[in-house]
Amino acid sequence: MAASPDLGRPVADFALPGGVLDGDTFVRRDYRLSERGGHPLVLAFYPGDDTTVCTKQMCSYSSGLETFTDLGAEVWGISPQDVDSHEAFARKYDLRIPLLADTDRSVAQAFGIAARGIGVRRSVFLIGSDGALHWKHVALLGVTFQPVETLARELAALKAA
């Protein structure tokens, strides 16, 4: 397993298929990290669609979306399920954040969080507008997740720096 990117260092570009619920339409497209230049990005890796803790986490981030957008940030959820699974998950819980499909776990491997048995470790990475990694949290067990308030505090500190 690769090590996660170092704090303060640029994060390697990647592209993943995904989609976001916009009204009643699930808009599918490819998401590329380099397209987010100039704005902070929260990458929230989670083990699986429609599972107990993952559902609470993604619902929390989706309902707290205004907190992130007020700080100029976007949130991308990333898991090993395919885009069809993400669409069903987004529709079931009215999730309004992009959900990306890392089906081969190549991005999870690049971030050092691929894990046997569960696919990926629950992790959050904050990438600054400069494209560098500024904060990360990798869960050992994954039964809890970083709350919106913690991420907002870290984003605000990043913005103030």
C-alpha positions in Angstrom: 0.0 0.0 0.0 1.4 3.4 -1.0 1.8 6.2 1.6 -0.7 9.0 1.6 0.5 12.3 0.1 2.6 14.5 2.4 1.2 17.6 3.9 2.1 20.8 2.0 2.9 18.8 -1.1 1.0 18.9 -4.4 -1.5 16.1 -4.9 -1.2 14.1 -8.1 -4.0 14.7 -10.6 -6.6 12.0 -11.1 -9.9 11.6 -13.0 -12.8 9.4 -11.9 -16.3 8.9 -13.3 -19.1 10.2 -11.1 -22.3 12.2 -10.8 -24.2 14.6 -8.8 -28.0 14.9 -8.1 -29.2 18.2 -9.6 -32.9 18.5 -9.1 -34.3 15.2 -10.3 -31.5 14.5 -12.7 -28.3 12.6 -11.8 -25.7 14.4 -13.9 -22.9 12.0 -14.9 -19.4 13.2 -15.9 -15.7 12.7 -15.3 -14.3 14.6 -12.4 -10.6 15.7 -12.6 -8.7 17.0 -9.7 -6.9 19.6 -11.8 -10.3 21.2 -12.8 -10.7 22.4 -9.2 -7.6 24.6 -9.2 -8.1 27.9 -7.4 -10.6 26.4 -5.0 -10.3 24.2 -1.9 -11.6 20.6 -2.2 -12.7 18.1 0.4 -12.1 14.5 -0.7 -14.2 12.2 1.5 -13.3 8.5 0.9 -15.9 6.1 2.3 -16.1 2.3 2.1 -19.6 1.8 0.7 -22.9 3.3 -0.5 -26.0 2.8 1.6 -24.1 1.4 4.7 -24.8 2.8 8.2 -21.8 5.0 8.9 -21.2 6.0 5.3 -24.8 7.1 4.9 -24.6 9.2 8.0 -21.3 10.7 6.8 -22.5 11.6 3.3 -25.9 12.9 4.5 -24.0 15.1 7.0 -21.8 16.5 4.3 -24.7 17.0 1.9 -26.9 18.7 4.4 -23.9 20.8 5.5 -23.1 21.8 1.9 -23.7 25.5 2.4 -21.0 25.5 5.1 -18.5 24.2 2.6 -19.6 26.5 -0.3 -19.5 29.5 2.0 -15.8 28.7 2.5 -15.4 28.3 -1.3 -14.9 24.6 -1.1 -16.5 21.6 -2.9 -16.9 18.1 -1.4 -16.4 15.0 -3.4 -17.4 11.6 -2.0 -15.3 8.7 -3.3 -15.9 5.0 -2.9 -15.3 1.7 -4.8 -18.9 1.3 -6.0 -19.8 2.1 -9.6 -21.7 5.2 -10.8 -25.0 3.3 -10.9 -24.7 2.5 -7.2 -23.8 6.1 -6.5 -26.9 7.3 -8.4 -29.2 5.0 -6.4 -27.5 6.1 -3.1 -27.8 9.8 -4.0 -31.5 9.5 -5.0 -32.4 7.4 -1.9 -30.9 10.1 0.5 -31.2 13.2 -1.7 -27.4 13.6 -1.6 -26.2 16.8 -3.3 -22.5 16.3 -3.5 -20.6 14.6 -6.3 -20.1 10.9 -5.8 -17.1 9.4 -7.6 -16.5 5.8 -8.5 -13.0 4.5 -7.8 -13.9 0.9 -8.8 -10.3 -0.3 -9.2 -9.3 1.6 -6.0 -6.4 3.3 -7.9 -7.0 6.7 -6.4 -7.4 5.1 -2.9 -4.1 3.4 -3.5 -2.5 6.7 -4.5 -3.7 8.2 -1.2 -2.5 5.2 0.8 -5.9 4.2 2.0 -6.8 1.0 0.1 -7.6 -1.7 2.6 -8.2 -5.4 2.2 -11.7 -6.5 3.0 -13.3 -3.1 3.2 -11.9 -1.6 0.0 -10.9 1.8 1.4 -10.3 3.3 4.8 -12.7 6.1 5.8 -10.5 9.2 5.2 -10.8 12.9 4.5 -8.2 15.0 2.6 -8.3 18.8 2.3 -6.7 20.1 -0.8 -6.0 23.8 -0.9 -6.6 26.1 -3.9 -2.8 25.7 -4.6 -3.4 22.0 -5.3 -1.4 20.9 -2.2 -2.6 18.7 0.7 -3.2 20.8 3.8 -5.0 18.4 6.2 -5.9 14.8 6.4 -7.6 12.3 8.6 -7.4 8.5 8.0 -9.6 6.4 10.3 -8.2 3.2 11.7 -11.5 1.5 12.2 -13.9 3.8 10.2 -16.8 3.6 12.6 -16.9 7.4 13.0 -16.3 10.3 10.6 -15.0 13.8 10.7 -17.9 16.2 11.3 -18.7 19.2 9.1 -17.6 21.5 12.0 -14.1 20.1 12.1 -13.7 20.3 8.3 -15.1 23.9 8.3 -12.6 24.9 11.0 -9.7 23.4 8.9 -11.0 25.1 5.7 -11.3 28.4 7.5 -7.7 28.1 8.8 -6.6 27.3 5.3 -8.4 30.3 3.9 -6.8 32.6 6.6 -3.3 31.3 5.9 
